[in-house]
């Protein structure tokens, strides 16, 4: 079977652009719902707590251990606050992303046949049958896998740019 690239670049690039647009939108919404400075402060305090906890396990310092037991509840409350903020933002972004994904990829339980369902969205120049069908040593990636690859490639750096990635203040 010969490899036809006539329709492929449009879907490949379109899905990359869609993944980037969804990533930017999600990061913008998260940035709006999450107090970044507070998040960084809480993460810094948690890292300090974990560092001291590691120190206690190494040195068996009873005074430091007692001090950490007193701080444990505060650190847990701080992280619960951060988690609550993140879930609030996720709730706002989940439904629109689900709708876009259903329109593009389809969602069989609801009988939705998406725009990109059933087509090869990209090709990998090597054989990797786990991700898609392999023809003549070339992997044909369906929408789902190409979207997730694009999403990770675009969104992980974007989280750093928006200051939303754990440890991004360092």
C-alpha positions as CSV (number, residue, x, y, z in Angstrom):
1,X,0.0,0.0,0.0
2,X,1.4,3.4,-0.9
3,X,1.4,6.2,1.5
4,X,-0.9,9.1,0.4
5,X,0.0,12.4,2.0
6,X,-2.7,14.5,0.2
7,X,-5.2,14.7,3.1
8,X,-2.9,14.0,6.0
9,X,-1.1,17.4,6.6
10,X,-4.4,19.2,7.0
11,X,-5.7,16.9,9.7
12,X,-2.3,16.6,11.3
13,X,-1.8,20.3,11.5
14,X,-5.5,21.0,12.4
15,X,-5.3,18.6,15.4
16,X,-2.0,20.2,16.5
17,X,-3.6,23.7,16.3
18,X,-6.8,22.5,18.1
19,X,-4.7,20.9,20.9
20,X,-2.7,24.2,21.3
21,X,-5.9,26.2,21.3
22,X,-7.5,24.0,24.0
23,X,-4.3,24.2,26.0
24,X,-4.1,27.9,25.8
25,X,-7.8,28.3,26.8
26,X,-7.4,25.8,29.7
27,X,-4.2,27.5,31.0
28,X,-5.9,30.9,30.8
29,X,-8.9,29.7,32.7
30,X,-6.7,28.0,35.3
31,X,-4.6,31.2,35.6
32,X,-7.8,33.1,36.3
33,X,-9.2,30.6,38.9
34,X,-5.9,29.7,40.7
35,X,-4.1,32.3,42.8
36,X,-0.6,31.5,41.4
37,X,1.3,33.4,44.1
38,X,-0.6,31.6,46.8
39,X,0.0,28.3,45.0
40,X,3.7,28.9,44.8
41,X,3.8,29.8,48.5
42,X,1.9,26.7,49.5
43,X,4.1,24.5,47.3
44,X,7.2,26.0,48.7
45,X,6.0,25.4,52.2
46,X,5.1,21.8,51.3
47,X,8.5,21.2,49.8
48,X,10.2,22.6,53.0
49,X,8.0,20.3,55.1
50,X,8.8,17.2,53.0
51,X,12.5,18.1,53.1
52,X,12.4,18.4,56.9
53,X,10.4,15.1,57.1
54,X,13.1,13.4,55.1
55,X,15.7,14.9,57.5
56,X,13.7,13.5,60.5
57,X,13.7,10.0,59.0
58,X,17.4,10.3,58.4
59,X,18.5,11.7,61.8
60,X,15.7,10.6,64.1
61,X,15.6,14.1,65.6
62,X,12.7,14.0,68.2
63,X,12.4,17.8,68.5
64,X,12.1,18.3,64.8
65,X,9.7,15.3,64.6
66,X,7.4,16.9,67.2
67,X,7.6,20.3,65.3
68,X,6.7,18.6,62.0
69,X,3.7,16.8,63.6
70,X,2.3,20.2,64.6
71,X,2.9,21.5,61.0
72,X,1.4,18.5,59.3
73,X,-2.2,19.6,59.7
74,X,-1.4,23.1,58.3
75,X,0.4,21.6,55.3
76,X,-2.5,19.2,54.6
77,X,-4.9,22.2,54.7
78,X,-2.8,24.2,52.4
79,X,-2.6,21.4,49.8
80,X,-6.4,20.8,50.2
81,X,-6.9,24.5,49.3
82,X,-4.7,24.2,46.2
83,X,-6.5,21.0,45.1
84,X,-9.8,22.7,45.6
85,X,-8.7,25.6,43.4
86,X,-7.5,23.3,40.7
87,X,-10.7,21.2,40.7
88,X,-12.7,24.4,40.5
89,X,-10.8,25.3,37.3
90,X,-11.1,21.8,36.0
91,X,-14.8,21.9,36.4
92,X,-15.1,25.0,34.3
93,X,-12.9,23.6,31.5
94,X,-14.0,20.0,31.4
95,X,-17.4,20.3,29.7
96,X,-16.2,22.5,26.8
97,X,-13.2,20.2,26.2
98,X,-15.4,17.2,26.3
99,X,-17.8,18.7,23.7
100,X,-14.9,19.7,21.4
101,X,-13.4,16.3,21.7
102,X,-16.7,14.6,21.0
103,X,-17.2,16.7,17.9
104,X,-13.7,15.8,16.6
105,X,-13.2,12.2,17.7
106,X,-16.7,11.1,18.4
107,X,-18.1,9.5,21.5
108,X,-19.6,6.1,20.8
109,X,-21.7,5.7,24.0
110,X,-23.7,8.9,22.9
111,X,-23.7,7.9,19.2
112,X,-21.5,10.8,18.3
113,X,-19.4,10.3,15.2
114,X,-16.7,12.9,15.2
115,X,-15.2,14.8,12.3
116,X,-11.8,13.1,12.7
117,X,-13.1,9.6,13.7
118,X,-12.0,6.8,11.5
119,X,-9.3,8.6,9.6
120,X,-5.5,8.5,10.0
121,X,-4.5,11.7,11.6
122,X,-0.7,11.3,11.4
123,X,2.0,8.8,10.5
124,X,4.9,7.6,12.5
125,X,7.9,6.6,10.3
126,X,8.3,3.4,12.3
127,X,6.3,0.4,13.3
128,X,4.5,0.7,16.7
129,X,1.3,-1.3,16.6
130,X,0.3,-0.3,20.1
131,X,-0.7,3.2,18.8
132,X,-2.3,2.3,15.5
133,X,-2.3,0.1,12.5
134,X,1.0,-0.6,10.8
135,X,1.2,-0.7,7.0
136,X,4.6,-1.2,5.3
137,X,6.4,-0.4,8.6
138,X,4.6,3.0,9.0
139,X,2.2,3.5,11.9
140,X,-1.1,5.1,11.0
141,X,-2.1,7.1,14.1
142,X,-5.8,7.7,14.7
143,X,-7.1,11.0,16.0
144,X,-7.1,10.0,19.7
145,X,-3.4,9.1,19.9
146,X,-2.3,12.0,17.7
147,X,-4.3,14.5,19.8
148,X,-2.8,13.2,23.1
149,X,0.7,13.4,21.7
150,X,0.1,16.9,20.5
151,X,-1.6,17.8,23.8
152,X,1.4,16.7,25.9
153,X,3.9,18.3,23.5
154,X,2.1,21.6,23.6
155,X,0.6,21.7,27.1
156,X,3.5,20.7,29.3
157,X,5.7,23.7,28.2
158,X,2.5,25.9,28.3
159,X,2.0,25.0,32.0
160,X,5.5,26.3,32.6
161,X,4.9,29.5,30.6
162,X,1.7,30.2,32.5
163,X,3.4,29.4,35.9
164,X,1.0,26.5,36.6
165,X,3.4,23.6,36.6
166,X,4.6,22.3,40.0
167,X,7.9,23.8,40.8
168,X,7.7,26.4,38.1
169,X,8.8,29.2,40.4
170,X,12.3,27.8,40.8
